[in-house]
């Protein structure tokens, strides 16, 4: 799909909100997530979607152990013990691996993860922002006074 540069550029900005279907849990991919991780995993996934929506480019780096530990903290998978960082990183990697496997996430080829759904939402907002930047509808007859 070809997207105008202006729309693409405006789509990179964080989103204040995104659409969430009320029947999302019925989706086959979400059913797989619920089967494997239960409601805790489902909640962690939607928390991840919120984080993706609120970041520039709507993707997150996952290259270093520090990246993984930060992500584990953000989605509620970090353990608090003194030696639990390795376990937290492993659990987060397993969880993200599951999301990649079932198709809820993809890799962008640059060491980052992203969601096709969040990218679609971002393009919608990019279009809205681009159209809004053009201003309102011009008057039909410019000699007509404004009301």
C-alpha positions in Angstrom: 0.0 0.0 0.0 1.4 3.4 -1.0 1.2 6.0 1.7 2.0 9.7 1.1 5.2 10.8 2.8 3.3 13.4 4.9 0.9 10.7 6.2 3.8 8.3 6.9 5.7 11.0 8.8 2.7 12.0 10.9 2.0 8.3 11.6 5.3 8.0 13.4 4.2 10.2 16.3 2.8 8.6 19.5 -0.9 7.9 19.6 -3.0 9.1 22.6 -5.4 6.2 22.1 -6.1 3.4 19.6 -9.1 1.3 18.7 -9.6 -2.0 20.5 -12.3 -4.3 19.2 -14.7 -5.4 22.0 -14.4 -9.0 20.7 -10.6 -9.0 20.3 -10.4 -12.0 22.6 -12.3 -14.1 20.1 -9.6 -13.6 17.5 -7.7 -16.9 16.7 -4.4 -15.3 17.6 -5.7 -14.0 20.9 -7.3 -17.4 21.7 -3.9 -19.0 21.3 -2.4 -16.4 23.6 -5.1 -16.9 26.2 -4.6 -20.7 26.0 -0.8 -20.4 26.5 -0.6 -17.6 29.0 -4.1 -17.0 30.4 -5.5 -13.6 31.3 -2.1 -12.4 32.7 -0.5 -12.9 29.2 -3.5 -11.3 27.6 -3.1 -8.3 29.9 0.6 -8.2 29.2 -0.1 -8.2 25.5 -2.5 -5.2 25.7 0.0 -3.4 27.9 2.6 -3.9 25.2 0.1 -2.5 22.7 -0.3 0.6 24.8 3.5 1.0 25.0 3.8 0.5 21.2 1.1 3.1 20.6 2.9 5.6 22.8 6.3 5.3 21.2 7.7 7.1 18.2 7.7 4.6 15.2 5.5 2.2 17.3 8.3 -0.3 17.7 10.5 -1.3 20.5 14.2 -2.4 20.6 14.8 -5.9 21.8 18.5 -6.6 21.1 20.3 -6.4 24.5 19.5 -8.0 27.8 18.9 -4.5 29.1 16.2 -4.0 26.4 14.6 -7.2 27.5 14.7 -6.4 31.2 13.2 -2.9 30.5 10.4 -4.5 28.5 9.8 -7.2 31.2 9.4 -4.4 33.7 7.0 -2.5 31.5 4.7 -5.4 30.8 4.8 -6.8 34.4 7.1 -9.7 33.9 10.1 -8.6 36.0 10.8 -10.5 39.1 12.0 -8.6 42.2 14.7 -11.0 43.6 18.4 -10.2 43.6 19.2 -12.9 41.0 15.9 -12.8 39.1 17.1 -10.6 36.2 18.1 -13.6 34.1 14.9 -15.3 34.7 12.9 -12.1 33.9 14.8 -11.7 30.6 14.2 -15.4 29.7 10.5 -15.2 30.6 10.1 -12.0 28.5 11.9 -13.5 25.6 9.7 -16.6 25.7 6.5 -14.4 25.9 7.6 -12.2 23.0 8.6 -15.3 21.1 5.1 -16.7 21.5 3.6 -13.4 20.3 5.8 -13.5 17.2 5.0 -17.2 16.6 1.2 -16.7 16.7 1.4 -13.5 14.6 0.5 -10.8 17.2 3.9 -9.2 16.7 6.5 -9.1 14.0 10.2 -8.1 13.8 11.1 -5.1 11.7 14.5 -6.4 10.7 16.3 -3.7 12.7 16.2 -5.4 16.1 12.8 -4.1 17.0 9.4 -5.6 17.5 6.1 -4.1 16.3 2.5 -4.9 15.8 0.8 -4.8 12.4 -2.4 -3.6 14.1 -0.6 -0.7 15.8 1.0 0.2 12.5 -2.4 0.2 10.9 -3.8 2.4 13.7 -0.8 4.8 13.4 -1.5 5.2 9.6 -5.1 6.0 10.4 -4.0 8.7 12.8 -1.3 9.9 10.4 -4.0 10.4 7.8 -6.2 12.3 10.3 -3.3 14.5 11.3 -2.3 15.2 7.7 -5.9 16.1 6.8 -6.2 18.2 9.9 -3.1 20.1 8.9 -4.7 21.2 5.7 -7.3 23.2 7.6 -11.1 23.3 7.2 -13.2 23.2 4.1 -13.0 26.5 2.1 -16.1 28.6 1.6 -17.8 27.9 -1.7 -18.3 31.6 -2.6 -15.4 33.6 -1.3 -17.3 36.9 -1.6 -19.9 35.4 0.8 -19.4 36.8 4.4 -18.4 34.4 7.2 -21.2 33.5 9.6 
